[in-house]
Amino acid sequence: MAQMDHIAVHHCHDVNPDQEDFEILGETPALLAVNKPAGLLVHPTKPGGPRTLWDGLRDLLRYELANGGQISLINRLDRETSGIVLVAKSAGAARTAAMAMQEGKIKKGYLAIVTDWPTEDAFESREPILRLGEVAESPIYLQRAAHPKGVAAHTRFQVLSRFERREGRFALVSAEPLTGRTHQIRVHLSHLGFPVVGDKIYGPSPDCYLGFLRTGWTPELARRLHLPRHALHSAEMEIPWDGTPEKWSSGLPTDLAEFYSAGDEFQGTSSGSFLRSVAICPGAGSEESGLPKSNAHATIR
């Protein structure tokens, strides 16, 4: 199949000038890694809805599509989650990547800003997860919960920094999901008592989500949530490919970097999770500002 090099195309422009573009992080003949901004839907949800990452990829890869290629998203992020999305550009690449995902060979690393200070620098959760509506009444169909009747789930966490703002205590943590359940990182952190900042479902109360649907963003929601989106970012991905690991990384986006940088650091740690190369600083090709703290370049090891 014919290929084109899209590495020079840094952004795929949207028909809506107020919607942020996605960024290309890297490309191989079979794969494309892009940096999805918070607020951009991955797939269309209804006819006539807002432009999505899928729409942008179809524009970007129209040459490949015209020559027998296809677009397959290997991982998917919630609308409010930013960061790396991996795309296969052919049916064969999609099969190989899907098999790697099924066998647990794709390593994923996330960065999250959480409420309060975890006591331990390294901790994990193995709580099973299910849809809450299966065991209790919930007005939010997609809401998940940690529950013994759920499906096995496992996430490892590492504290990278503890800091304070006028709103309270917060921590920057890395997260390594070893399974792929819906909302897994957010559910596990909430269950442990350290909900992700800005999380409308698993933060202070699910009422924040319902209120947001009714009224949009309000000063009261800002007071309770601190950020208009949950502070979760897909920061690193690694997949074995033709005997060689392919890796991509993406630093904290501007909104999360600014929230972190505005705090007073209490304690930074140099240790981290499974990969060595992710710096808590902008990713390749990004124009986002770095973090001016003492551990601004601490790596996830």
N, C-alpha and C positions, 0 to 999 in steps of 0.2 A: 504493500500500500504506500502511496506517495505521502511524504511528510513535509511539514513546513516548520521552520524554527520561529517560535513566537516569543523568544526570550526578550526581544527588544520592545515588545508591546507591554508596557508596564501597567496599563490600565485599559479596561474595556468600558467605554463610555456608555452611560445609561441615558435613556431618553428623558429621564427625570433628573435635571441638573442638581437637585437637592439630595439625591441619593448617592452615597459614596461608592466609588468603583472598587472592584477587586483588583488585587495585584498578583502578578506572576512571580513565584518564588524560584521556580526551576522547572526544567523540562528535559525529558529523554525522548527517544523515538516512540516509546510506548506510553509514557506517563507525563502528566502535567500536575504540578503542585501550585495551588493558588492560595492567597491570603484573603479570606472572606471577612469583610467588616461586619460589626454588629449591626443588626437591623435589616440585613439583606437576607431574604428568604432563599433557601436552597432550591426548592421546587415550587412551581405554581400550585396554588391551593384552590383557585376558582377561575373560571373564564373572565377575562378582563381585569384580573388582579394586577398588583404591582409587578414590575419587571424583577426577575429573579436571577440568581447565579446561573441556573440552567439556561436561561435565555441568553445571558452574556457568553456562556461557553459555546452555545450553538453559533453565535456570531463569530466568535474567535476561531473556532475550529471548522468553519464552513468548508474550507478546502479539503480537510480530511474527510468530512461527511460526504462530500461530493465524489470522493474517490474510495468509497467503501468502508470508511471508518465509522466509529460510533462514540458516544459519550456515555461513560459509566462512572458514577460517583462511588468511590470506594468507601469513604466515610461521610457521614452527614452530621451537620451541626445545627442546633436549634437556632432560631432566628436571632436571638440576642447574644449567642455565643460567637465570638470572633476567632479567626485563626485559620489553620491549615486545613484545606480540603484537597484530597488526592483524587485525580481524575485519570481513568484509563481511556486511551484513544482508539482502541480496537477491541473486537470480541475476544481475541486471544489474550490480550493484556488484562481484560476484565476477568476472565476465567482464572488466570494465574493469581491476580491480586485477591480475588474472592477466596481462593483456596488458602492463600497465605493468611487472610483474615480469619478464616474458619479454624485454621491450625494454630492460631495465636502467635504467628510469626511477625505480624505488624506491631511495632512498638509505638505507643502514643504517649506524649507528655503534655500536660496542661499546666497553666498557671492560674491561680485563683486568689482573690483577696477575700478573706473571711473575717467574720466578726469575732472578737475576743482573741485571746492568746492560748493556743494549745499548750499543754504542759510539757509534752514530749516533743523533741525535735523531729523524730521519725515515728509514725504511727500508721495504722491501717484499719480497714473495716472489711469484714466478711459477711455483713448482714445480707440475707436474701432480700430481693426486691420484687414487689408486685404492684399492680394498679390498685390504688386504694379502694376504688369502687367495688372490687371483688370481695372485700371483707367489711366494708363500712360505707356509710353514705358520704358522698363527696360531690359537691356542685361542680367540680372541675374534672372532666372526664380523663384527661391525661395525667392527673396527679398520681405520682408513685409514692410508695412508702416502704420502709424497712419492716419486714414481717417474716416470721418463721415459715409461713406457708408459701413464700415467694420463691423466685428462681435464684440460684446461687450467683453471688456477685462479690467481687474482690477488688479493692482499690488501695494502693499504697500512697502515703502522703509524706512530704518532707517540708518542715518549716524553713523558709529561706530568710525571712525577716519578720520581726515583731515591731510594730510602731504604734504611736498614739496620735490621734487628732482630737479636736475639741468634741467630736461626737462620741469618742470612746476609744477602746483598744481594737486593733486590727492586726492581721498577719498576712503576709504573702507566702503562699504555699505552692509547692509543685504537687501534681497528682498523676499517678500512673494507673490507669484502669486496666486491670488484667482480664476483665470480662467487658461485655458491651451492652449493658442494660440501659434502657431509656432513663435519662436524667440521673445516671448512676452516681457521678461525682457529687452532684448537688444534693441528692438524697442522703448519701453517706455522710457528707459534711454536716448537713442539718441534723441527722440522727446523732452524730457525735457531739453536737452542741456548738458547732462553729459554722453557721450558715453562710453561704456566699453573699457578699454585700450586693444589694440591689435585687436579690431574688424574690420575685413577687409571689411565688408559690411556696417555696421552702424556707423563706426568711421569717420575718416577724409573724406573719399570718397569711393564709391563703386569701383572706379578705382584701389584701393589697392587690392581688391579681384581678379579683372580681370588681374592685373599685376602679382599677385602671381601665377595664373594659367599658365601664359605665361613663367615666368622666375624663379619661386620659390622664396625663401626668399633672399632678397638683402639688401645691406647697406641702400639704399634709403627707402625701406619698414621698416627697423629697425628704421630709423630716424623718420618716420611718426607714426609708430604704437607702438614702444617701446618694445613690446613683440611679439613673433612669433605665439601666439594663443590668443584668447580673454580671458580676465581675469574673467571668470565666473565659479563658483564652486557650485555644489549641496551639501550643507553642512548638511542638516538635513531633516529627514522624520519621520512622525508619522502616524500610521494607527490603528484604533480600531479593535481589533481582539478577538473574544470570550469574549467580555465584558471588555477587558484590552487593554490599548494603548501599541502598540509596537513602540519603538523609536530607531533610529540609527542616529549617527552623524559622521561627517568627517571634520577635520580641513583643513586649507589652505594647498594645496600641495606646494612642495618646490619652484617651480618657482614663484608662486604668493607671498609666504611668503618672499622670498628673495627680490622681487621687493618692497614690502611694507617695509621690515626692512631696506632697504638702504636709505629710505627717512628720513627727519627730521619732527617729528610729531608736528603739530600746535595745534591740539585739539583732544582729545579722548573723547568719550561719553560712559557712562556705560549702557545706555538704549539700547533697541533693539526691535525685533519684537515678534512673537507670542509664541515662545518656550523659555524655560529657560536654557536648558542644553548645547547649543552649545558654546564651547569656541573657540576663534580664536587661535587655537593651534592644533597640530597634532591629528588625530583621533586614536581610539583604534587600536593597532597593527601596527601603522605606524612608520616608521623610519625617517619621515620628521622633520626638525628642527622647533622649536617654534619661537615666535616673541619676540624680546627683548625690546619692547617698554613699556611705562608705563601702557598701557591698553592692554598688550599682551593677557591677559586672560579675557578681557571684554566679557560678555555673551550676546547672543541674547535672550532677556527675552520675 
